[in-house]
């Protein structure tokens, strides 16, 4: 996901997307312990997408406080 796409999401969409990606990351990490993953780099991209989403979420929190 691009940062521009993320900034276009509403707050509730942002939270639900974070939750979905964290669940997917959990499932992939669990599966990687028992078998080889088809796309091992998917874990990296999920982790980075979560970081981007949380960064935008934090920016919105700071703007809401008036900083």
C-alpha positions as CSV (number, residue, x, y, z in Angstrom):
1,X,0.0,0.0,0.0
2,X,1.1,3.5,-0.8
3,X,1.0,6.3,1.8
4,X,-1.4,8.2,-0.4
5,X,-3.8,5.3,-0.5
6,X,-3.6,5.0,3.3
7,X,-4.3,8.7,3.8
8,X,-7.5,8.3,1.7
9,X,-8.9,5.8,4.2
10,X,-11.3,6.7,6.9
11,X,-10.3,6.2,10.6
12,X,-12.5,3.1,11.0
13,X,-11.1,1.6,7.7
14,X,-7.6,2.3,9.0
15,X,-8.2,0.3,12.2
16,X,-9.9,-2.6,10.4
17,X,-7.1,-2.8,7.8
18,X,-4.5,-2.9,10.6
19,X,-6.4,-5.6,12.3
20,X,-6.7,-7.7,9.1
21,X,-3.0,-7.4,8.4
22,X,-1.9,-8.3,11.9
23,X,-4.1,-11.4,11.7
24,X,-2.6,-12.3,8.4
25,X,0.9,-11.7,9.8
26,X,0.1,-14.0,12.7
27,X,-1.1,-16.8,10.5
28,X,1.9,-16.5,8.2
29,X,4.4,-16.5,11.1
30,X,2.7,-19.5,12.6
31,X,2.7,-21.4,9.3
32,X,6.4,-20.4,8.7
33,X,7.3,-22.4,11.8
34,X,5.9,-25.6,10.5
35,X,6.4,-25.3,6.7
36,X,8.1,-23.3,4.0
37,X,6.1,-20.3,2.8
38,X,5.3,-19.8,-0.8
39,X,6.0,-16.1,-0.5
40,X,8.4,-15.5,2.3
41,X,8.8,-11.8,1.4
42,X,5.0,-11.3,2.1
43,X,5.9,-11.2,5.8
44,X,8.1,-8.2,5.2
45,X,5.6,-6.3,3.1
46,X,2.8,-7.0,5.7
47,X,5.0,-5.6,8.4
48,X,5.8,-2.5,6.5
49,X,2.2,-1.9,5.5
50,X,1.2,-2.2,9.2
51,X,3.9,0.4,10.1
52,X,2.6,2.8,7.4
53,X,-0.9,2.4,8.6
54,X,0.1,3.0,12.2
55,X,2.2,6.0,11.2
56,X,-0.8,7.7,9.5
57,X,-3.0,6.8,12.5
58,X,-0.5,8.4,14.8
59,X,-0.3,11.5,12.6
60,X,-4.1,11.9,12.8
61,X,-4.0,11.6,16.6
62,X,-1.4,14.3,16.8
63,X,-3.3,16.6,14.5
64,X,-6.5,16.0,16.5
65,X,-4.7,17.2,19.6
66,X,-3.8,20.5,17.9
67,X,0.0,19.9,17.7
